[in-house]
Amino acid sequence: VRLASDLLAQRIGITVAELMIKRKECTNDIDKQKLQMNFNERLKIFGHHMAQLNAIMTLRYFSDNEKPMVMTIDDS
């Protein structure tokens, strides 16, 4: 599955450009470590949601009589 960068930025809450700017603004190793921990936590939450979504899609795929060609993923 390929995810659009804008979807990733929306779900994670930061773009790659913003992350790079924040990293350059870090003045010492402690600041860099805090930024890394914050970003890792965001990725962990995103990964957890993706795992749940994957489980739902897998269940649906194998339980439907007709296998859908395209699935729309909507969070609303």
mmJSON file of the N, C-alpha and C atoms, coordinates in Angstrom:
{"data_MODEL":{"atom_site":{
"group_PDB":["ATOM","ATOM","ATOM","ATOM","ATOM","ATOM","ATOM","ATOM","ATOM","ATOM","ATOM","ATOM","ATOM","ATOM","ATOM","ATOM","ATOM","ATOM","ATOM","ATOM","ATOM","ATOM","ATOM","ATOM","ATOM","ATOM","ATOM","ATOM","ATOM","ATOM","ATOM","ATOM","ATOM","ATOM","ATOM","ATOM","ATOM","ATOM","ATOM","ATOM","ATOM","ATOM","ATOM","ATOM","ATOM","ATOM","ATOM","ATOM","ATOM","ATOM","ATOM","ATOM","ATOM","ATOM","ATOM","ATOM","ATOM","ATOM","ATOM","ATOM","ATOM","ATOM","ATOM","ATOM","ATOM","ATOM","ATOM","ATOM","ATOM","ATOM","ATOM","ATOM","ATOM","ATOM","ATOM","ATOM","ATOM","ATOM","ATOM","ATOM","ATOM","ATOM","ATOM","ATOM","ATOM","ATOM","ATOM","ATOM","ATOM","ATOM","ATOM","ATOM","ATOM","ATOM","ATOM","ATOM","ATOM","ATOM","ATOM","ATOM","ATOM","ATOM","ATOM","ATOM","ATOM","ATOM","ATOM","ATOM","ATOM","ATOM","ATOM","ATOM","ATOM","ATOM","ATOM","ATOM","ATOM","ATOM","ATOM","ATOM","ATOM","ATOM","ATOM","ATOM","ATOM","ATOM","ATOM","ATOM","ATOM","ATOM","ATOM","ATOM","ATOM","ATOM","ATOM","ATOM","ATOM","ATOM","ATOM","ATOM","ATOM","ATOM","ATOM","ATOM","ATOM","ATOM","ATOM","ATOM","ATOM","ATOM","ATOM","ATOM","ATOM","ATOM","ATOM","ATOM","ATOM","ATOM","ATOM","ATOM","ATOM","ATOM","ATOM","ATOM","ATOM","ATOM","ATOM","ATOM","ATOM","ATOM","ATOM","ATOM","ATOM","ATOM","ATOM","ATOM","ATOM","ATOM","ATOM","ATOM","ATOM","ATOM","ATOM","ATOM","ATOM","ATOM","ATOM","ATOM","ATOM","ATOM","ATOM","ATOM","ATOM","ATOM","ATOM","ATOM","ATOM","ATOM","ATOM","ATOM","ATOM","ATOM","ATOM","ATOM","ATOM","ATOM","ATOM","ATOM","ATOM","ATOM","ATOM","ATOM","ATOM","ATOM","ATOM","ATOM","ATOM","ATOM","ATOM","ATOM","ATOM","ATOM","ATOM","ATOM","ATOM","ATOM","ATOM","ATOM"],
"id":[1,2,3,4,5,6,7,8,9,10,11,12,13,14,15,16,17,18,19,20,21,22,23,24,25,26,27,28,29,30,31,32,33,34,35,36,37,38,39,40,41,42,43,44,45,46,47,48,49,50,51,52,53,54,55,56,57,58,59,60,61,62,63,64,65,66,67,68,69,70,71,72,73,74,75,76,77,78,79,80,81,82,83,84,85,86,87,88,89,90,91,92,93,94,95,96,97,98,99,100,101,102,103,104,105,106,107,108,109,110,111,112,113,114,115,116,117,118,119,120,121,122,123,124,125,126,127,128,129,130,131,132,133,134,135,136,137,138,139,140,141,142,143,144,145,146,147,148,149,150,151,152,153,154,155,156,157,158,159,160,161,162,163,164,165,166,167,168,169,170,171,172,173,174,175,176,177,178,179,180,181,182,183,184,185,186,187,188,189,190,191,192,193,194,195,196,197,198,199,200,201,202,203,204,205,206,207,208,209,210,211,212,213,214,215,216,217,218,219,220,221,222,223,224,225,226,227,228],
"type_symbol":["N","C","C","N","C","C","N","C","C","N","C","C","N","C","C","N","C","C","N","C","C","N","C","C","N","C","C","N","C","C","N","C","C","N","C","C","N","C","C","N","C","C","N","C","C","N","C","C","N","C","C","N","C","C","N","C","C","N","C","C","N","C","C","N","C","C","N","C","C","N","C","C","N","C","C","N","C","C","N","C","C","N","C","C","N","C","C","N","C","C","N","C","C","N","C","C","N","C","C","N","C","C","N","C","C","N","C","C","N","C","C","N","C","C","N","C","C","N","C","C","N","C","C","N","C","C","N","C","C","N","C","C","N","C","C","N","C","C","N","C","C","N","C","C","N","C","C","N","C","C","N","C","C","N","C","C","N","C","C","N","C","C","N","C","C","N","C","C","N","C","C","N","C","C","N","C","C","N","C","C","N","C","C","N","C","C","N","C","C","N","C","C","N","C","C","N","C","C","N","C","C","N","C","C","N","C","C","N","C","C","N","C","C","N","C","C","N","C","C","N","C","C","N","C","C","N","C","C"],
"label_atom_id":["N","CA","C","N","CA","C","N","CA","C","N","CA","C","N","CA","C","N","CA","C","N","CA","C","N","CA","C","N","CA","C","N","CA","C","N","CA","C","N","CA","C","N","CA","C","N","CA","C","N","CA","C","N","CA","C","N","CA","C","N","CA","C","N","CA","C","N","CA","C","N","CA","C","N","CA","C","N","CA","C","N","CA","C","N","CA","C","N","CA","C","N","CA","C","N","CA","C","N","CA","C","N","CA","C","N","CA","C","N","CA","C","N","CA","C","N","CA","C","N","CA","C","N","CA","C","N","CA","C","N","CA","C","N","CA","C","N","CA","C","N","CA","C","N","CA","C","N","CA","C","N","CA","C","N","CA","C","N","CA","C","N","CA","C","N","CA","C","N","CA","C","N","CA","C","N","CA","C","N","CA","C","N","CA","C","N","CA","C","N","CA","C","N","CA","C","N","CA","C","N","CA","C","N","CA","C","N","CA","C","N","CA","C","N","CA","C","N","CA","C","N","CA","C","N","CA","C","N","CA","C","N","CA","C","N","CA","C","N","CA","C","N","CA","C","N","CA","C","N","CA","C","N","CA","C","N","CA","C","N","CA","C","N","CA","C"],
"label_alt_id":[null,null,null,null,null,null,null,null,null,null,null,null,null,null,null,null,null,null,null,null,null,null,null,null,null,null,null,null,null,null,null,null,null,null,null,null,null,null,null,null,null,null,null,null,null,null,null,null,null,null,null,null,null,null,null,null,null,null,null,null,null,null,null,null,null,null,null,null,null,null,null,null,null,null,null,null,null,null,null,null,null,null,null,null,null,null,null,null,null,null,null,null,null,null,null,null,null,null,null,null,null,null,null,null,null,null,null,null,null,null,null,null,null,null,null,null,null,null,null,null,null,null,null,null,null,null,null,null,null,null,null,null,null,null,null,null,null,null,null,null,null,null,null,null,null,null,null,null,null,null,null,null,null,null,null,null,null,null,null,null,null,null,null,null,null,null,null,null,null,null,null,null,null,null,null,null,null,null,null,null,null,null,null,null,null,null,null,null,null,null,null,null,null,null,null,null,null,null,null,null,null,null,null,null,null,null,null,null,null,null,null,null,null,null,null,null,null,null,null,null,null,null,null,null,null,null,null,null],
"label_comp_id":["VAL","VAL","VAL","ARG","ARG","ARG","LEU","LEU","LEU","ALA","ALA","ALA","SER","SER","SER","ASP","ASP","ASP","LEU","LEU","LEU","LEU","LEU","LEU","ALA","ALA","ALA","GLN","GLN","GLN","ARG","ARG","ARG","ILE","ILE","ILE","GLY","GLY","GLY","ILE","ILE","ILE","THR","THR","THR","VAL","VAL","VAL","ALA","ALA","ALA","GLU","GLU","GLU","LEU","LEU","LEU","MET","MET","MET","ILE","ILE","ILE","LYS","LYS","LYS","ARG","ARG","ARG","LYS","LYS","LYS","GLU","GLU","GLU","CYS","CYS","CYS","THR","THR","THR","ASN","ASN","ASN","ASP","ASP","ASP","ILE","ILE","ILE","ASP","ASP","ASP","LYS","LYS","LYS","GLN","GLN","GLN","LYS","LYS","LYS","LEU","LEU","LEU","GLN","GLN","GLN","MET","MET","MET","ASN","ASN","ASN","PHE","PHE","PHE","ASN","ASN","ASN","GLU","GLU","GLU","ARG","ARG","ARG","LEU","LEU","LEU","LYS","LYS","LYS","ILE","ILE","ILE","PHE","PHE","PHE","GLY","GLY","GLY","HIS","HIS","HIS","HIS","HIS","HIS","MET","MET","MET","ALA","ALA","ALA","GLN","GLN","GLN","LEU","LEU","LEU","ASN","ASN","ASN","ALA","ALA","ALA","ILE","ILE","ILE","MET","MET","MET","THR","THR","THR","LEU","LEU","LEU","ARG","ARG","ARG","TYR","TYR","TYR","PHE","PHE","PHE","SER","SER","SER","ASP","ASP","ASP","ASN","ASN","ASN","GLU","GLU","GLU","LYS","LYS","LYS","PRO","PRO","PRO","MET","MET","MET","VAL","VAL","VAL","MET","MET","MET","THR","THR","THR","ILE","ILE","ILE","ASP","ASP","ASP","ASP","ASP","ASP","SER","SER","SER"],
"label_asym_id":["A","A","A","A","A","A","A","A","A","A","A","A","A","A","A","A","A","A","A","A","A","A","A","A","A","A","A","A","A","A","A","A","A","A","A","A","A","A","A","A","A","A","A","A","A","A","A","A","A","A","A","A","A","A","A","A","A","A","A","A","A","A","A","A","A","A","A","A","A","A","A","A","A","A","A","A","A","A","A","A","A","A","A","A","A","A","A","A","A","A","A","A","A","A","A","A","A","A","A","A","A","A","A","A","A","A","A","A","A","A","A","A","A","A","A","A","A","A","A","A","A","A","A","A","A","A","A","A","A","A","A","A","A","A","A","A","A","A","A","A","A","A","A","A","A","A","A","A","A","A","A","A","A","A","A","A","A","A","A","A","A","A","A","A","A","A","A","A","A","A","A","A","A","A","A","A","A","A","A","A","A","A","A","A","A","A","A","A","A","A","A","A","A","A","A","A","A","A","A","A","A","A","A","A","A","A","A","A","A","A","A","A","A","A","A","A","A","A","A","A","A","A","A","A","A","A","A","A"],
"label_entity_id":["1","1","1","1","1","1","1","1","1","1","1","1","1","1","1","1","1","1","1","1","1","1","1","1","1","1","1","1","1","1","1","1","1","1","1","1","1","1","1","1","1","1","1","1","1","1","1","1","1","1","1","1","1","1","1","1","1","1","1","1","1","1","1","1","1","1","1","1","1","1","1","1","1","1","1","1","1","1","1","1","1","1","1","1","1","1","1","1","1","1","1","1","1","1","1","1","1","1","1","1","1","1","1","1","1","1","1","1","1","1","1","1","1","1","1","1","1","1","1","1","1","1","1","1","1","1","1","1","1","1","1","1","1","1","1","1","1","1","1","1","1","1","1","1","1","1","1","1","1","1","1","1","1","1","1","1","1","1","1","1","1","1","1","1","1","1","1","1","1","1","1","1","1","1","1","1","1","1","1","1","1","1","1","1","1","1","1","1","1","1","1","1","1","1","1","1","1","1","1","1","1","1","1","1","1","1","1","1","1","1","1","1","1","1","1","1","1","1","1","1","1","1","1","1","1","1","1","1"],
"label_seq_id":[1,1,1,2,2,2,3,3,3,4,4,4,5,5,5,6,6,6,7,7,7,8,8,8,9,9,9,10,10,10,11,11,11,12,12,12,13,13,13,14,14,14,15,15,15,16,16,16,17,17,17,18,18,18,19,19,19,20,20,20,21,21,21,22,22,22,23,23,23,24,24,24,25,25,25,26,26,26,27,27,27,28,28,28,29,29,29,30,30,30,31,31,31,32,32,32,33,33,33,34,34,34,35,35,35,36,36,36,37,37,37,38,38,38,39,39,39,40,40,40,41,41,41,42,42,42,43,43,43,44,44,44,45,45,45,46,46,46,47,47,47,48,48,48,49,49,49,50,50,50,51,51,51,52,52,52,53,53,53,54,54,54,55,55,55,56,56,56,57,57,57,58,58,58,59,59,59,60,60,60,61,61,61,62,62,62,63,63,63,64,64,64,65,65,65,66,66,66,67,67,67,68,68,68,69,69,69,70,70,70,71,71,71,72,72,72,73,73,73,74,74,74,75,75,75,76,76,76],
"pdbx_PDB_ins_code":[null,null,null,null,null,null,null,null,null,null,null,null,null,null,null,null,null,null,null,null,null,null,null,null,null,null,null,null,null,null,null,null,null,null,null,null,null,null,null,null,null,null,null,null,null,null,null,null,null,null,null,null,null,null,null,null,null,null,null,null,null,null,null,null,null,null,null,null,null,null,null,null,null,null,null,null,null,null,null,null,null,null,null,null,null,null,null,null,null,null,null,null,null,null,null,null,null,null,null,null,null,null,null,null,null,null,null,null,null,null,null,null,null,null,null,null,null,null,null,null,null,null,null,null,null,null,null,null,null,null,null,null,null,null,null,null,null,null,null,null,null,null,null,null,null,null,null,null,null,null,null,null,null,null,null,null,null,null,null,null,null,null,null,null,null,null,null,null,null,null,null,null,null,null,null,null,null,null,null,null,null,null,null,null,null,null,null,null,null,null,null,null,null,null,null,null,null,null,null,null,null,null,null,null,null,null,null,null,null,null,null,null,null,null,null,null,null,null,null,null,null,null,null,null,null,null,null,null],
"Cartn_x":[0.85,0.0,0.887,0.621,1.341,0.444,0.985,0.21,0.756,-0.14,0.261,0.914,1.907,2.639,1.739,0.728,-0.178,-1.041,-1.408,-2.151,-1.275,-0.039,0.886,1.086,1.291,1.487,0.261,-0.922,-2.157,-2.272,-1.98,-2.119,-1.028,0.19,1.302,1.35,0.872,0.799,1.998,2.868,4.038,4.524,4.957,5.517,7.011,7.591,9.032,9.803,9.347,10.019,9.99,8.832,8.723,9.629,9.695,10.559,12.026,12.44,13.834,14.146,13.209,13.411,13.552,12.652,12.725,14.037,14.509,15.772,16.946,16.924,17.991,17.944,16.753,16.6,17.08,17.251,17.729,19.153,19.375,20.682,21.619,21.072,21.93,21.333,22.06,21.627,20.337,20.118,18.895,17.678,17.775,16.671,16.404,17.472,17.319,16.657,17.045,16.473,14.985,14.614,13.201,12.382,12.932,12.254,12.085,13.131,13.066,12.024,11.986,11.009,9.584,9.376,8.061,7.625,8.541,8.219,7.971,8.774,8.577,7.212,6.777,5.46,4.357,4.512,3.53,3.47,4.641,4.688,4.063,4.288,3.728,2.199,1.639,0.182,-0.35,0.319,-0.087,-0.014,1.054,1.22,0.146,-0.243,-1.309,-2.627,-2.938,-4.166,-4.119,-2.953,-2.82,-2.991,-2.491,-2.645,-4.115,-4.854,-6.291,-7.018,-6.66,-7.282,-6.982,-5.754,-5.367,-6.17,-6.365,-7.149,-8.591,-9.169,-10.545,-10.648,-9.698,-9.716,-9.55,-8.68,-8.455,-9.711,-10.343,-11.581,-12.657,-12.772,-13.79,-13.473,-12.236,-11.823,-12.146,-11.909,-12.116,-13.522,-14.359,-15.714,-16.767,-16.453,-17.411,-17.518,-18.728,-18.911,-18.181,-18.258,-17.549,-16.404,-15.242,-14.07,-14.071,-14.073,-14.103,-12.793,-12.892,-11.704,-11.05,-11.876,-11.366,-12.103,-11.35,-11.965,-11.662,-12.681,-12.488,-12.282,-11.215,-10.913,-11.303,-12.295,-12.786,-12.846,-12.244,-12.146,-13.301,-14.174,-15.235,-16.421],
"Cartn_y":[-1.176,0.0,1.227,2.122,3.393,4.469,5.27,6.348,7.688,8.598,9.933,10.681,11.495,12.22,13.171,13.754,14.652,13.885,12.64,11.807,11.472,11.115,10.822,12.042,13.201,14.429,14.735,14.515,14.769,13.815,12.551,11.546,11.65,11.963,12.047,13.424,14.437,15.774,16.651,16.189,16.984,16.529,17.479,17.126,16.874,16.27,16.011,17.326,18.325,19.628,20.249,20.18,20.718,19.955,18.64,17.822,18.209,18.42,18.802,20.178,21.104,22.44,22.335,21.559,21.394,20.737,19.796,19.119,20.099,20.974,21.974,22.983,23.214,24.159,23.585,22.27,21.644,22.112,22.572,23.134,22.128,21.017,20.016,18.621,17.631,16.238,15.936,16.604,16.377,16.833,17.998,18.483,17.524,17.027,16.076,14.789,14.34,13.116,13.301,14.461,14.744,14.777,15.401,15.463,14.056,13.248,11.875,11.059,11.207,10.475,10.899,12.201,12.715,12.154,12.173,11.669,10.161,9.438,7.99,7.663,8.448,8.237,8.47,9.518,9.788,8.621,8.098,6.964,5.714,5.52,4.356,4.407,5.568,5.736,5.506,6.093,5.914,4.437,3.772,2.355,1.498,1.847,1.108,1.242,2.458,2.677,1.933,1.914,1.194,-0.307,-0.833,-2.264,-2.613,-1.751,-1.979,-1.936,-0.96,-0.821,-2.042,-2.515,-3.691,-4.911,-5.066,-6.192,-6.11,-4.921,-4.732,-5.039,-4.529,-4.774,-6.262,-6.942,-8.368,-9.163,-8.859,-9.542,-9.334,-8.112,-7.811,-8.528,-8.523,-9.127,-10.617,-11.298,-12.737,-13.143,-12.198,-12.555,-12.171,-11.257,-10.869,-11.966,-12.138,-13.089,-12.628,-11.333,-10.764,-9.932,-10.167,-9.42,-8.049,-6.979,-5.641,-5.325,-4.643,-4.25,-3.026,-2.102,-0.869,-0.648,-0.325,-0.002,1.447,2.193,3.566,3.581,4.237,4.341,5.735,5.807,7.097,7.049,8.023,8.047,8.79,9.416,10.239,9.482],
"Cartn_z":[0.0,0.0,0.0,-0.907,-0.948,-0.372,0.505,1.117,0.648,0.354,-0.078,1.072,0.734,1.777,2.555,1.88,2.607,3.604,3.27,4.217,5.418,5.157,6.252,7.14,6.52,7.298,8.144,7.582,8.329,9.509,9.298,10.35,11.406,10.973,11.92,12.572,11.864,12.433,12.13,11.217,10.858,9.482,8.673,7.369,7.515,6.494,6.516,6.577,5.829,5.838,7.232,7.896,9.257,10.22,10.045,10.897,10.716,9.474,9.208,9.802,9.706,10.285,11.798,12.423,13.884,14.292,13.486,13.812,13.744,12.746,12.625,13.765,14.32,15.427,16.756,16.83,18.067,18.345,19.572,19.914,20.565,21.057,21.701,21.523,22.011,21.854,22.609,23.727,24.505,23.707,23.056,22.222,21.063,20.437,19.335,19.817,20.999,21.551,21.858,22.41,22.695,21.403,20.368,19.078,18.504,18.586,18.082,18.838,20.151,20.961,20.611,20.411,20.037,18.685,17.729,16.393,16.423,17.181,17.308,17.904,18.872,19.481,18.452,17.636,16.579,15.591,15.22,14.294,14.903,16.195,16.88,16.862,17.145,17.125,15.71,14.724,13.329,12.934,13.314,12.998,13.636,14.853,15.544,14.78,14.329,13.565,12.233,11.592,10.323,10.53,11.628,11.913,12.106,12.802,12.991,11.651,10.824,9.51,8.651,8.689,7.917,8.355,9.655,10.163,9.677,9.694,9.23,7.74,6.95,5.511,5.215,5.944,5.726,6.047,7.175,7.541,6.479,6.015,5.007,3.705,3.314,2.048,2.029,3.118,3.147,3.581,4.014,4.432,3.404,2.485,1.445,0.391,-0.155,-1.253,-2.499,-2.761,-3.901,-3.37,-3.905,-3.456,-4.133,-3.351,-3.952,-4.658,-5.775,-6.527,-5.893,-5.395,-4.797,-3.488,-2.446,-1.162,-0.837,-0.476,-0.057,1.443,1.87,3.292,3.736,4.607,5.086,6.595,7.235,8.691,9.35,8.559,9.148,9.566],
"occupancy":[1.0,1.0,1.0,1.0,1.0,1.0,1.0,1.0,1.0,1.0,1.0,1.0,1.0,1.0,1.0,1.0,1.0,1.0,1.0,1.0,1.0,1.0,1.0,1.0,1.0,1.0,1.0,1.0,1.0,1.0,1.0,1.0,1.0,1.0,1.0,1.0,1.0,1.0,1.0,1.0,1.0,1.0,1.0,1.0,1.0,1.0,1.0,1.0,1.0,1.0,1.0,1.0,1.0,1.0,1.0,1.0,1.0,1.0,1.0,1.0,1.0,1.0,1.0,1.0,1.0,1.0,1.0,1.0,1.0,1.0,1.0,1.0,1.0,1.0,1.0,1.0,1.0,1.0,1.0,1.0,1.0,1.0,1.0,1.0,1.0,1.0,1.0,1.0,1.0,1.0,1.0,1.0,1.0,1.0,1.0,1.0,1.0,1.0,1.0,1.0,1.0,1.0,1.0,1.0,1.0,1.0,1.0,1.0,1.0,1.0,1.0,1.0,1.0,1.0,1.0,1.0,1.0,1.0,1.0,1.0,1.0,1.0,1.0,1.0,1.0,1.0,1.0,1.0,1.0,1.0,1.0,1.0,1.0,1.0,1.0,1.0,1.0,1.0,1.0,1.0,1.0,1.0,1.0,1.0,1.0,1.0,1.0,1.0,1.0,1.0,1.0,1.0,1.0,1.0,1.0,1.0,1.0,1.0,1.0,1.0,1.0,1.0,1.0,1.0,1.0,1.0,1.0,1.0,1.0,1.0,1.0,1.0,1.0,1.0,1.0,1.0,1.0,1.0,1.0,1.0,1.0,1.0,1.0,1.0,1.0,1.0,1.0,1.0,1.0,1.0,1.0,1.0,1.0,1.0,1.0,1.0,1.0,1.0,1.0,1.0,1.0,1.0,1.0,1.0,1.0,1.0,1.0,1.0,1.0,1.0,1.0,1.0,1.0,1.0,1.0,1.0,1.0,1.0,1.0,1.0,1.0,1.0,1.0,1.0,1.0,1.0,1.0,1.0],
"B_iso_or_equiv":[0.0,0.0,0.0,0.0,0.0,0.0,0.0,0.0,0.0,0.0,0.0,0.0,0.0,0.0,0.0,0.0,0.0,0.0,0.0,0.0,0.0,0.0,0.0,0.0,0.0,0.0,0.0,0.0,0.0,0.0,0.0,0.0,0.0,0.0,0.0,0.0,0.0,0.0,0.0,0.0,0.0,0.0,0.0,0.0,0.0,0.0,0.0,0.0,0.0,0.0,0.0,0.0,0.0,0.0,0.0,0.0,0.0,0.0,0.0,0.0,0.0,0.0,0.0,0.0,0.0,0.0,0.0,0.0,0.0,0.0,0.0,0.0,0.0,0.0,0.0,0.0,0.0,0.0,0.0,0.0,0.0,0.0,0.0,0.0,0.0,0.0,0.0,0.0,0.0,0.0,0.0,0.0,0.0,0.0,0.0,0.0,0.0,0.0,0.0,0.0,0.0,0.0,0.0,0.0,0.0,0.0,0.0,0.0,0.0,0.0,0.0,0.0,0.0,0.0,0.0,0.0,0.0,0.0,0.0,0.0,0.0,0.0,0.0,0.0,0.0,0.0,0.0,0.0,0.0,0.0,0.0,0.0,0.0,0.0,0.0,0.0,0.0,0.0,0.0,0.0,0.0,0.0,0.0,0.0,0.0,0.0,0.0,0.0,0.0,0.0,0.0,0.0,0.0,0.0,0.0,0.0,0.0,0.0,0.0,0.0,0.0,0.0,0.0,0.0,0.0,0.0,0.0,0.0,0.0,0.0,0.0,0.0,0.0,0.0,0.0,0.0,0.0,0.0,0.0,0.0,0.0,0.0,0.0,0.0,0.0,0.0,0.0,0.0,0.0,0.0,0.0,0.0,0.0,0.0,0.0,0.0,0.0,0.0,0.0,0.0,0.0,0.0,0.0,0.0,0.0,0.0,0.0,0.0,0.0,0.0,0.0,0.0,0.0,0.0,0.0,0.0,0.0,0.0,0.0,0.0,0.0,0.0,0.0,0.0,0.0,0.0,0.0,0.0],
"pdbx_formal_charge":[null,null,null,null,null,null,null,null,null,null,null,null,null,null,null,null,null,null,null,null,null,null,null,null,null,null,null,null,null,null,null,null,null,null,null,null,null,null,null,null,null,null,null,null,null,null,null,null,null,null,null,null,null,null,null,null,null,null,null,null,null,null,null,null,null,null,null,null,null,null,null,null,null,null,null,null,null,null,null,null,null,null,null,null,null,null,null,null,null,null,null,null,null,null,null,null,null,null,null,null,null,null,null,null,null,null,null,null,null,null,null,null,null,null,null,null,null,null,null,null,null,null,null,null,null,null,null,null,null,null,null,null,null,null,null,null,null,null,null,null,null,null,null,null,null,null,null,null,null,null,null,null,null,null,null,null,null,null,null,null,null,null,null,null,null,null,null,null,null,null,null,null,null,null,null,null,null,null,null,null,null,null,null,null,null,null,null,null,null,null,null,null,null,null,null,null,null,null,null,null,null,null,null,null,null,null,null,null,null,null,null,null,null,null,null,null,null,null,null,null,null,null,null,null,null,null,null,null],
"auth_seq_id":[1,1,1,2,2,2,3,3,3,4,4,4,5,5,5,6,6,6,7,7,7,8,8,8,9,9,9,10,10,10,11,11,11,12,12,12,13,13,13,14,14,14,15,15,15,16,16,16,17,17,17,18,18,18,19,19,19,20,20,20,21,21,21,22,22,22,23,23,23,24,24,24,25,25,25,26,26,26,27,27,27,28,28,28,29,29,29,30,30,30,31,31,31,32,32,32,33,33,33,34,34,34,35,35,35,36,36,36,37,37,37,38,38,38,39,39,39,40,40,40,41,41,41,42,42,42,43,43,43,44,44,44,45,45,45,46,46,46,47,47,47,48,48,48,49,49,49,50,50,50,51,51,51,52,52,52,53,53,53,54,54,54,55,55,55,56,56,56,57,57,57,58,58,58,59,59,59,60,60,60,61,61,61,62,62,62,63,63,63,64,64,64,65,65,65,66,66,66,67,67,67,68,68,68,69,69,69,70,70,70,71,71,71,72,72,72,73,73,73,74,74,74,75,75,75,76,76,76],
"auth_comp_id":["VAL","VAL","VAL","ARG","ARG","ARG","LEU","LEU","LEU","ALA","ALA","ALA","SER","SER","SER","ASP","ASP","ASP","LEU","LEU","LEU","LEU","LEU","LEU","ALA","ALA","ALA","GLN","GLN","GLN","ARG","ARG","ARG","ILE","ILE","ILE","GLY","GLY","GLY","ILE","ILE","ILE","THR","THR","THR","VAL","VAL","VAL","ALA","ALA","ALA","GLU","GLU","GLU","LEU","LEU","LEU","MET","MET","MET","ILE","ILE","ILE","LYS","LYS","LYS","ARG","ARG","ARG","LYS","LYS","LYS","GLU","GLU","GLU","CYS","CYS","CYS","THR","THR","THR","ASN","ASN","ASN","ASP","ASP","ASP","ILE","ILE","ILE","ASP","ASP","ASP","LYS","LYS","LYS","GLN","GLN","GLN","LYS","LYS","LYS","LEU","LEU","LEU","GLN","GLN","GLN","MET","MET","MET","ASN","ASN","ASN","PHE","PHE","PHE","ASN","ASN","ASN","GLU","GLU","GLU","ARG","ARG","ARG","LEU","LEU","LEU","LYS","LYS","LYS","ILE","ILE","ILE","PHE","PHE","PHE","GLY","GLY","GLY","HIS","HIS","HIS","HIS","HIS","HIS","MET","MET","MET","ALA","ALA","ALA","GLN","GLN","GLN","LEU","LEU","LEU","ASN","ASN","ASN","ALA","ALA","ALA","ILE","ILE","ILE","MET","MET","MET","THR","THR","THR","LEU","LEU","LEU","ARG","ARG","ARG","TYR","TYR","TYR","PHE","PHE","PHE","SER","SER","SER","ASP","ASP","ASP","ASN","ASN","ASN","GLU","GLU","GLU","LYS","LYS","LYS","PRO","PRO","PRO","MET","MET","MET","VAL","VAL","VAL","MET","MET","MET","THR","THR","THR","ILE","ILE","ILE","ASP","ASP","ASP","ASP","ASP","ASP","SER","SER","SER"],
"auth_asym_id":["A","A","A","A","A","A","A","A","A","A","A","A","A","A","A","A","A","A","A","A","A","A","A","A","A","A","A","A","A","A","A","A","A","A","A","A","A","A","A","A","A","A","A","A","A","A","A","A","A","A","A","A","A","A","A","A","A","A","A","A","A","A","A","A","A","A","A","A","A","A","A","A","A","A","A","A","A","A","A","A","A","A","A","A","A","A","A","A","A","A","A","A","A","A","A","A","A","A","A","A","A","A","A","A","A","A","A","A","A","A","A","A","A","A","A","A","A","A","A","A","A","A","A","A","A","A","A","A","A","A","A","A","A","A","A","A","A","A","A","A","A","A","A","A","A","A","A","A","A","A","A","A","A","A","A","A","A","A","A","A","A","A","A","A","A","A","A","A","A","A","A","A","A","A","A","A","A","A","A","A","A","A","A","A","A","A","A","A","A","A","A","A","A","A","A","A","A","A","A","A","A","A","A","A","A","A","A","A","A","A","A","A","A","A","A","A","A","A","A","A","A","A","A","A","A","A","A","A"],
"auth_atom_id":["N","CA","C","N","CA","C","N","CA","C","N","CA","C","N","CA","C","N","CA","C","N","CA","C","N","CA","C","N","CA","C","N","CA","C","N","CA","C","N","CA","C","N","CA","C","N","CA","C","N","CA","C","N","CA","C","N","CA","C","N","CA","C","N","CA","C","N","CA","C","N","CA","C","N","CA","C","N","CA","C","N","CA","C","N","CA","C","N","CA","C","N","CA","C","N","CA","C","N","CA","C","N","CA","C","N","CA","C","N","CA","C","N","CA","C","N","CA","C","N","CA","C","N","CA","C","N","CA","C","N","CA","C","N","CA","C","N","CA","C","N","CA","C","N","CA","C","N","CA","C","N","CA","C","N","CA","C","N","CA","C","N","CA","C","N","CA","C","N","CA","C","N","CA","C","N","CA","C","N","CA","C","N","CA","C","N","CA","C","N","CA","C","N","CA","C","N","CA","C","N","CA","C","N","CA","C","N","CA","C","N","CA","C","N","CA","C","N","CA","C","N","CA","C","N","CA","C","N","CA","C","N","CA","C","N","CA","C","N","CA","C","N","CA","C","N","CA","C","N","CA","C","N","CA","C","N","CA","C","N","CA","C","N","CA","C"],
"pdbx_PDB_model_num":[1,1,1,1,1,1,1,1,1,1,1,1,1,1,1,1,1,1,1,1,1,1,1,1,1,1,1,1,1,1,1,1,1,1,1,1,1,1,1,1,1,1,1,1,1,1,1,1,1,1,1,1,1,1,1,1,1,1,1,1,1,1,1,1,1,1,1,1,1,1,1,1,1,1,1,1,1,1,1,1,1,1,1,1,1,1,1,1,1,1,1,1,1,1,1,1,1,1,1,1,1,1,1,1,1,1,1,1,1,1,1,1,1,1,1,1,1,1,1,1,1,1,1,1,1,1,1,1,1,1,1,1,1,1,1,1,1,1,1,1,1,1,1,1,1,1,1,1,1,1,1,1,1,1,1,1,1,1,1,1,1,1,1,1,1,1,1,1,1,1,1,1,1,1,1,1,1,1,1,1,1,1,1,1,1,1,1,1,1,1,1,1,1,1,1,1,1,1,1,1,1,1,1,1,1,1,1,1,1,1,1,1,1,1,1,1,1,1,1,1,1,1,1,1,1,1,1,1]
}}}
